Amino acid sequence: MRSQPLPQKHSARGFMLIEVLVSVLLFSVGVLALVGLQANMNQAQGASKVRTDAAYLANELTGLMWSDADHLGDYTDTACGAYKRCQAWKDKVAASLPGGAANVTVNTDREVTIQINWTPPDGTAHKYVSETTIQG
């Protein structure tokens, strides 16, 4: 009795090629996801830097005002242009922040409100507000 050879299955041909193509597709999707994540992280880092700069600038003006408590009225929006220290600080705000501008108010109780506004390239308006009382 002779055994007859089993018929070979031809349906398995090219299966390895399909596995390779699927793995390349999955790898490509993973790489694209990482590129998107990196772009979002860069955008968040830029926004964080601008917020930090705004806080630093507000604290810098508070320090200037503490060291120059006799001239608090010169730091308000109406008198700032004529007072060199205040105008230099406002110029620094405009140069440091995208679309940066500042409003400073001082009331009769020596309470100071510093509001810094900026607009990043995406067009959304942001602001940082600092309030303090200057004793002098």
FITORBA-550572 format. One record per residue (C-alpha): residue number from 1; x, y, z. Coordinates in nm, 3 decimals. Layout:
BEGIN
i|X|Y|Z
NUM|X|Y|Z
...
//
This chain:
BEGIN
i|X|Y|Z
1|0.000|0.000|0.000
2|0.138|0.317|-0.111
3|0.055|0.635|0.068
4|-0.044|0.919|-0.145
5|0.119|1.256|-0.082
6|-0.097|1.508|0.093
7|-0.208|1.796|-0.121
8|-0.021|2.117|-0.038
9|-0.213|2.420|0.066
10|-0.137|2.723|-0.145
11|-0.349|2.957|0.064
12|-0.059|3.033|0.301
13|0.147|3.200|0.031
14|0.212|3.571|0.093
15|0.096|3.557|0.453
16|0.433|3.681|0.583
17|0.420|3.975|0.343
18|0.079|4.077|0.482
19|0.215|4.053|0.839
20|0.503|4.281|0.747
21|0.272|4.534|0.583
22|0.042|4.541|0.886
23|0.336|4.587|1.123
24|0.472|4.875|0.909
25|0.127|5.035|0.914
26|0.105|5.007|1.293
27|0.457|5.145|1.334
28|0.372|5.441|1.107
29|0.060|5.522|1.308
30|0.269|5.514|1.627
31|0.530|5.748|1.481
32|0.261|5.992|1.365
33|0.106|5.986|1.713
34|0.444|6.068|1.868
35|0.494|6.358|1.624
36|0.151|6.496|1.718
37|0.229|6.459|2.087
38|0.558|6.644|2.041
39|0.379|6.930|1.862
40|0.125|6.960|2.144
41|0.401|6.957|2.406
42|0.587|7.235|2.224
43|0.271|7.446|2.209
44|0.200|7.392|2.579
45|0.560|7.474|2.668
46|0.542|7.801|2.473
47|0.217|7.901|2.643
48|0.365|7.816|2.982
49|0.672|8.030|2.912
50|0.457|8.331|2.823
51|0.250|8.292|3.144
52|0.572|8.269|3.346
53|0.709|8.581|3.176
54|0.387|8.769|3.258
55|0.410|8.670|3.625
56|0.777|8.771|3.634
57|0.702|9.110|3.479
58|0.423|9.177|3.729
59|0.654|9.086|4.018
60|0.925|9.306|3.870
61|0.692|9.606|3.864
62|0.582|9.533|4.221
63|0.947|9.541|4.326
64|1.004|9.867|4.140
65|0.704|10.018|4.314
66|0.818|9.898|4.657
67|1.157|10.060|4.602
68|0.995|10.380|4.474
69|0.694|10.405|4.707
70|0.701|10.787|4.708
71|0.607|10.793|4.337
72|0.325|10.538|4.328
73|0.098|10.777|4.141
74|0.347|10.788|3.855
75|0.292|10.419|3.781
76|-0.075|10.454|3.689
77|-0.178|10.432|3.325
78|-0.239|10.806|3.294
79|0.103|10.911|3.433
80|0.320|10.622|3.320
81|0.425|10.771|2.987
82|0.591|11.067|3.161
83|0.768|10.856|3.426
84|1.080|10.692|3.284
85|1.088|10.382|3.509
86|0.725|10.296|3.439
87|0.752|10.356|3.065
88|1.065|10.137|3.046
89|0.874|9.857|3.219
90|0.577|9.892|2.982
91|0.815|9.880|2.686
92|0.962|9.561|2.830
93|0.613|9.409|2.856
94|0.544|9.495|2.492
95|0.877|9.345|2.382
96|0.857|9.030|2.597
97|0.502|8.914|2.531
98|0.322|8.865|2.199
99|0.082|9.158|2.174
100|0.174|9.248|2.531
101|0.018|9.543|2.711
102|-0.025|9.636|3.076
103|-0.271|9.833|3.288
104|-0.175|9.956|3.633
105|-0.411|10.111|3.885
106|-0.325|10.252|4.227
107|-0.603|10.354|4.463
108|-0.590|10.589|4.761
109|-0.516|10.304|5.005
110|-0.199|10.223|4.805
111|-0.355|9.906|4.669
112|-0.201|9.823|4.334
113|-0.357|9.615|4.056
114|-0.135|9.509|3.768
115|-0.306|9.351|3.468
116|-0.093|9.216|3.186
117|-0.263|9.118|2.860
118|-0.119|8.929|2.565
119|-0.242|8.757|2.252
120|-0.047|8.457|2.115
121|-0.049|8.378|1.742
122|-0.358|8.155|1.779
123|-0.561|8.471|1.858
124|-0.689|8.384|2.207
125|-0.659|8.669|2.456
126|-0.491|8.598|2.789
127|-0.435|8.804|3.100
128|-0.245|8.790|3.428
129|-0.364|8.998|3.724
130|-0.159|9.076|4.033
131|-0.289|9.268|4.332
132|-0.084|9.394|4.623
133|-0.066|9.672|4.879
134|0.248|9.890|4.886
135|0.333|10.021|5.231
136|0.567|10.311|5.238
//
